[in-house]
Amino acid sequence: MESALLLAPKLVSNPSREFRSNVRQFQSSFCGKSIAIVEFTRTDAYTNHKSISKITSLFSLGKKKVKTIKRETVIPDPDYRIPIVLLGFAGGLVYGDNLLAAAPVGLLGLLLLFQTTRVKFVFDDEALEVKVGEELDESGENVFVGGKNRWKYSSFVNWELWWPNFPILVYFKETQTKPEGQIHFFPVIFNGKQLYDVMVERAGPSKTSGPN
């Protein structure tokens, strides 16, 4: 401190030298830092000789980065209860010699049995997506309303599970496909408890007992 104070008068009182400073700042591509370069120019009044000293400063710019933790992907287990019940009911109709009613019920049971082995509800960090197969291949466009079978949780208006004790259908309404809202129904060919828990976690609690 003392030496700094002693040096100050010498710098001020020397008329033969002139000091100028110039600060330049620019954004570097190195880790999002900003580099400031301060140039001190000293001119000798007698020789007109200039000497330049540079001080480079590296400091952080911008806001502090906040790490976001992604939620794990959840895929509910398959549940074969609905197709088995339908096939059993179709068998009962056949036994009662009611073949006309047994045919569509049996076909629906077989279709759902096949779909249970391949269709997956995949809940990733930001959206619900329908995929197929063990390799989780794309399911293509929705055959009824078009567009990809992927809906962001933020677009969900409402959803319901019918019926909680023995879930048969899952319903949800989203605004991603259409601004006024698009309704979807899917048979619950997945573990109902797992499906309900992940829907509550990602899309929020259900609001009504059924669709409007």
C-alpha positions, 0 to 999 in steps of 0.5 A: 500500500505504501509503495503504491502511494509513493509511486503515484506522485511520480507518475502524475508529476512526470510531464514527459510521458503520457499514459492512455488506456483502451479496453476492448471486449469480445465474446470468445467461443471458449466455454462461453467466456468473455475476454477483455483486453486492456491496452496501456499506451505510454508515449515519451514526449521527447522521443515520441516513442510509444510502448504498449502493454496489454492485460488480458482478462478472462471472465464469465458472461451471462446467467448461471447454467442450471442443470435439469434432471431428466425423468426416466422413460417408463413403459408399462408392462403388457396386460392380457386380461381384456383379450382373455376375457373377450376370448372367454366370452366368445367361447361362452357364446359359441358354447351357447350356439350363438355364433353370430355374436361370438364371431365379432367378440372373438375377433376383437379378443384376437386383435387385442391379444396380438396388439398386447404383444406388440404395442407399447406406451412409452412415457419419456421425459416430455411426451407420451408416444405409442411404439411397437415391438421390442425394438420400440419402432415408430408406430407411424401416423395415427390412422384416425386423426393423422399426425405422429402418435406422440403427444407432449404432456403440456398439451393434455387437457384432461385424461381418465382411466375407465374403470380404476379397479378393472381398467378397460379404456384410457381416454385423454384430450390434447391440444397438440393435434388440434388447437380446439382439442383432440380426443383419444381412446385406447384399450388398456392392454397395459398394467393399469396401476403402472399406467395410472401412476405414470399418467398422474406423475407426467400429465397431472391428476385426472379432472373428471369421471369421463370426457365432456 
